[in-house]
Amino acid sequence: MALAGGVPGAGLRNRILPLAPPQYLELIALDPRWRGEDNANRSWLRESTAAGNRLIWWAVGTDDIDDVAARTGREAIAGRALEEAGSMTGGWRSVWPPGGGVSGLPFFIGYETDPTEQRALRHEYARAASPASPGAILEIETGGDEATMRAWLDAELPVRIVEGAAGIRAVRIASARGEIVIQ
C-alpha cells in the first residue's frame, strides 16, 4: 500500500511505497489541484511520461552527501518536501549527475535527519504500509555505459547494465508472493 507523501516539487504530488527499509519507491504525478503557472517540474514530468507511465529515474541514498559531492566534483543541492498544508516535512541534499535525467545515471540523496533516525522512520513506514514484510530491491536494470555507471556509483549495488540507451528499464523486487518486476 502506498502512503500519502507530499509535494516533492511545485505542481507535483507523491506517494511512497515502502519496501524493505531503507528502500522505497516514490510515485510522482502532476498535482491536479495545482493552480500556479506551469513550471520546469511539471514540464519535465509531462515530457517524461508522454508515452505512458513508466520508471523515470532512480536515486541512491547516502549517509554522507558531502563525501559524494567531493568524490564526483558535483554540488550538493538542498531540497524540501511540503505536506498538504504547506508546512515543511523534511529536507535533503542531492548530488545530480552531469546531464541530469538524460544521462541515465542515478542521483544521490542524503536526508537532513540523522541516519539512525532515517532508518527508524523507514521501518515505521514499512510497518504502516504492510503488516507483512515488504520486499527488497533485487536488481535495477538500466541501459548505458557500464564503466561510466560503475564509476558514478562507486559502490556495489544490485545494478545490471544492459546495452542500449541510457536510463532505468526495470526494477525487480522480492515479495512474499514471488518476484515483482516493474518496467
C-alpha positions, 0 to 999 in steps of 0.5 A, spaced: 500 500 500 502 506 498 502 512 503 500 519 502 507 523 501 507 530 499 509 535 494 516 533 492 516 539 487 511 545 485 505 542 481 507 535 483 504 530 488 507 523 491 506 517 494 511 512 497 511 505 497 515 502 502 519 496 501 524 493 505 527 499 509 531 503 507 528 502 500 522 505 497 519 507 491 516 514 490 510 515 485 510 522 482 504 525 478 502 532 476 498 535 482 491 536 479 489 541 484 495 545 482 493 552 480 500 556 479 503 557 472 506 551 469 513 550 471 520 546 469 517 540 474 511 539 471 514 540 464 519 535 465 514 530 468 509 531 462 515 530 457 517 524 461 511 520 461 508 522 454 508 515 452 505 512 458 507 511 465 513 508 466 520 508 471 523 515 470 529 515 474 532 512 480 536 515 486 541 512 491 541 514 498 547 516 502 549 517 509 554 522 507 552 527 501 558 531 502 563 525 501 559 524 494 559 531 492 567 531 493 568 524 490 564 526 483 566 534 483 558 535 483 554 540 488 550 538 493 543 541 492 538 542 498 531 540 497 524 540 501 518 536 501 511 540 503 505 536 506 498 538 504 498 544 508 504 547 506 508 546 512 515 543 511 516 535 512 523 534 511 529 536 507 535 533 503 541 534 499 542 531 492 548 530 488 545 530 480 549 527 475 552 531 469 546 531 464 541 530 469 535 525 467 538 524 460 544 521 462 541 515 465 545 515 471 542 515 478 542 521 483 544 521 490 540 523 496 542 524 503 536 526 508 537 532 513 535 527 519 540 523 522 541 516 519 539 512 525 533 516 525 532 515 517 532 508 518 527 508 524 522 512 520 523 507 514 521 501 518 515 505 521 513 506 514 514 499 512 510 497 518 504 502 516 504 500 509 504 492 510 503 488 516 507 483 512 514 484 510 515 488 504 520 486 499 527 488 497 530 491 491 533 485 487 536 488 481 535 495 477 536 494 470 538 500 466 541 501 459 548 505 458 555 505 459 557 500 464 564 503 466 561 510 466 555 507 471 560 503 475 564 509 476 558 514 478 556 509 483 562 507 486 559 502 490 556 495 489 549 495 488 544 490 485 545 494 478 545 490 471 547 494 465 544 492 459 546 495 452 542 500 449 540 507 451 541 510 457 536 510 463 532 505 468 528 499 464 526 495 470 526 494 477 525 487 480 523 486 487 522 480 492 515 479 495 512 474 499 508 472 493 514 471 488 518 476 484 515 483 482 518 486 476 516 493 474 518 496 467 
